Amino acid sequence: MRITIDKNSCIGSGQCALTAPSVFTQDDDGYSEVLPGREDGGGDPMVREAARACPVQALTVEDA
């Protein structure tokens, strides 16, 4: 799995971090980040749900 965050689209709603906190966090400005070492989703089944929860569809999840 490969996770991409469109930093130009992210509005910092935090839905990804709430949905899959073992994979996503928010930086000091409130924008989405993938946690270090979790770039592949870490096997978390909620990663795709986090992408769906994003109100501006800033997250892309692709199969590797």
N, C-alpha and C positions, 0 to 999 in steps of 0.2 A: 504494500500500500504506500502511496506517496501523497502527502498532504501539502497543498500550496495555499498560501494566504495572499490575497490581493490587497496589499497595504494601501493602495489608492482608493479602494472601495470600502475598507473596514471603517465602521463608525464607532467601534468600541462598545457595542451593546452588551458584550460579555456572555451572550448565549452559548457560545462554544465552550467557554471555561465553566459555565454552570452545568452544561450537558455532559462534557467529558473532561473533568478536572485533572485526570491523570495524564492528559495529552496537551491540553491548552491552558494558557495563562494569559494575563494581560500585562503589557509593559507599563512603565512609569507614566505614560501618557494615556493609558487605558485601552490601547489597541491590542488586538489578538497576536499571540505568539505561540509557537509550538514549543513545548518544554524540551530542553536539551536531551538528546537520546531517544526522543519520541517521534522523530521525523517519519517513522514508518507506522505510526499509530499505536505501537506497543501492544498490539493485539486487543485493544479496547473496542468492544462491539458498539460503543456509543459514538464513535468518530463520525460515521455517516449520518447519524441523527443530529450531531452537532452541526454538520454542514447544512443539513436541511433546516435547522433552527435559525441559521444566520438570516437576519432580516434583509440584508443586501447581497446575499449570496457571494460573500467574499472568500469562502472556503471551497476548494476543489479537492476531492478525494478520488484518486485514480488507483486502479490495481497495478501492482508492479509487474 
